[in-house]
Amino acid sequence: MREEVPVAIGASTTPLCILCEPGSRAKNPKTALAYAIHLKNCHKSSLIDNGIYLICKCGMEVRHEIRNPDHSRKCNGDQFTLHRM
């Protein structure tokens, strides 16, 4: 089993995009789902391509940009941490 090493942790903040230039004018994603979609649309990449996954404050792991209606009803996904696989 791989060790899970947090890349960025913040209970009330969201991680910055790992592929955007620091200080760039690009808007950083505000939710876990938006982060996955941002990687796809802006960088032609994915969470898996970069060896990362997201954990929402409710405990759900996001490894793909799959929309989950049950998760949307549970929380708004705006507090998450970024982890290396």
DAJO-V622520 format. One record per backbone hydrogen bond with DSSP energy under -1.0 kcal/mol. CO is the residue of the C=O (numbers start at 0). NH is the residue of the N-H. If there is no record, write none. Layout:
{{CO/NH} {CO/NH}}
This chain:
{{4/83} {7/81} {20/23} {30/34} {31/35} {32/36} {33/37} {34/38} {35/39} {36/40} {37/41} {38/42} {38/44} {45/49} {46/51} {47/50} {50/84} {52/82} {53/61} {54/80} {55/58} {59/55} {61/53} {67/71} {68/72} {69/73} {70/74} {76/31} {78/56} {80/54} {81/6} {81/7} {82/52}}
